[in-house]
């Protein structure tokens, strides 16, 4: 029962996180990816100008969700606490 409750709260946090992430602008999203230690650029690919090529947004979002789900409850709450006012202003 306790384990089911913990999973329910984790799922609720994950849904809240996903809803907030889609409201972020580009710079805020990249900042969040950096905080969660999610790479934004491909390691082995370069674009036409010789700069590192960015990863697909879907891949970055998926990795952000995975990283967020792997955090403990306190860290998840801290991130949600910061994201809520940022997402509201946009």
Steps between C-alpha positions, in 0.01 A plus 500: 500500500775746593691413185190561287451838667862597433462406132178701479670812639798446269264471201318818606832686525601368159174618342537842661859519378402408144225764497743766621778406258283561194438858619870591519670707232817376331758649736311383808466151353873478426573622854279230644675238286836621633375482861384142441836417329328418172718561192354747252754442222610182325852395591596362161317724252565850372281733295593684180691772689711246689316546830358212704161391363204525738307189598132463413269678745303177556817321609596779737150511653499122545839512670383788722194300606718197575748709699219670693339164582834377635528783753395464860179666616670805651691580181187450286308739725776761482501492120119522485508791745733692267322403177147600607556879509713489185234312305224734629669813366523358149 
